[in-house]
């Protein structure tokens, strides 16, 4: 059976690299793939480089996913504290409600930042 039969891409080429070249290519590929998520195969990367001649790499100054991972436990802790305080009735409901509102505002703001980050990466 012929390997190329029935394939959309029926031409395959072997390319050889030095270890130094491969390290540089792999670093660029990993940056490219990070922006594409799960759909970023090396074959797609190589086709884009060879047909379009360039890859846009965006280096954000902050990692929104890391920020969210750090904020979530804080929100959980605040909610646990608020429940205990409410159960013991040692704080006013207004103070607890204000704290929850501030946390929700913070989470919404970071969520918007993450959405904007994802859009920027997709458009690049």
C-alpha positions in Angstrom: 0.0 0.0 0.0 1.3 3.5 -0.9 1.7 5.8 2.0 0.6 8.9 0.0 -2.6 7.3 -1.3 -5.7 9.0 0.2 -3.8 11.7 2.1 -4.5 15.3 1.8 -0.8 16.1 2.2 0.9 13.4 0.1 4.4 14.9 -0.1 6.8 14.3 2.8 10.3 15.8 3.1 13.0 14.8 5.6 14.9 17.8 7.1 18.1 17.4 9.2 19.3 19.8 11.9 22.3 20.3 14.1 21.6 20.0 17.8 22.0 23.8 18.1 19.6 24.5 15.2 17.1 22.0 16.7 17.2 23.7 20.1 16.4 27.0 18.5 13.6 25.6 16.4 12.1 23.7 19.3 12.1 26.9 21.4 10.3 28.8 18.7 7.9 25.9 18.1 7.0 25.7 21.8 6.2 29.4 21.9 4.1 29.1 18.8 2.3 26.0 20.2 1.6 27.6 23.6 -0.4 30.3 21.7 -2.3 27.7 19.7 -3.2 25.4 22.6 -3.8 21.7 21.9 -4.0 22.1 18.1 -0.4 23.3 17.6 1.3 20.3 16.1 4.9 20.5 14.8 3.7 19.7 11.3 1.3 22.7 11.4 4.1 24.9 12.7 6.5 23.8 10.0 3.9 24.3 7.2 3.2 27.8 8.6 6.8 28.8 8.7 7.6 27.4 5.3 4.5 28.8 3.5 4.0 32.1 5.3 7.6 32.8 6.1 7.1 34.0 9.7 5.5 33.2 13.0 4.3 35.9 15.4 5.3 35.3 19.0 3.6 37.3 21.8 5.5 37.5 25.1 3.0 38.7 27.7 4.3 40.5 30.7 2.1 38.4 33.0 0.5 35.0 32.9 -3.2 35.4 33.4 -3.8 31.6 34.0 -1.2 31.7 36.8 -2.8 34.8 38.3 -6.2 33.1 38.3 -4.8 29.9 39.9 -3.4 32.1 42.7 -6.6 34.1 43.2 -9.0 31.1 43.3 -7.7 29.7 46.7 -7.8 33.3 48.1 -11.5 33.5 47.2 -12.2 30.0 48.6 -10.5 31.0 51.9 -12.5 34.3 52.1 -15.7 32.3 51.6 -14.8 29.8 54.3 -13.9 32.6 56.7 -17.2 34.4 55.9 -19.2 31.2 56.5 -17.5 30.7 59.9 -18.1 34.4 60.8 -21.7 34.1 59.7 -22.2 31.0 61.8 -20.7 32.6 64.9 -22.4 35.9 64.1 -19.2 37.8 65.0 -19.2 40.2 62.0 -21.9 42.2 60.4 -23.6 40.9 57.3 -22.8 44.2 55.6 -19.0 43.7 56.1 -19.2 40.1 54.8 -21.3 41.2 51.8 -18.8 44.0 51.0 -15.9 41.6 51.2 -17.6 39.2 48.8 -18.5 42.0 46.4 -14.9 43.1 46.3 -13.7 39.6 45.7 -16.2 39.1 42.9 -15.1 42.4 41.3 -11.5 41.3 41.5 -12.3 37.9 39.9 -14.3 39.6 37.1 -11.5 42.0 36.4 -8.9 39.2 36.1 -11.4 37.2 34.0 -11.7 40.1 31.6 -7.9 40.3 31.4 -7.7 36.6 30.6 -10.3 37.0 27.9 -8.5 39.9 26.3 -5.2 37.9 26.5 -6.8 35.0 24.7 -8.2 37.2 22.0 -4.8 38.9 21.5 -3.0 35.6 21.2 -5.5 34.2 18.7 -5.3 37.4 16.6 -1.5 37.3 16.5 
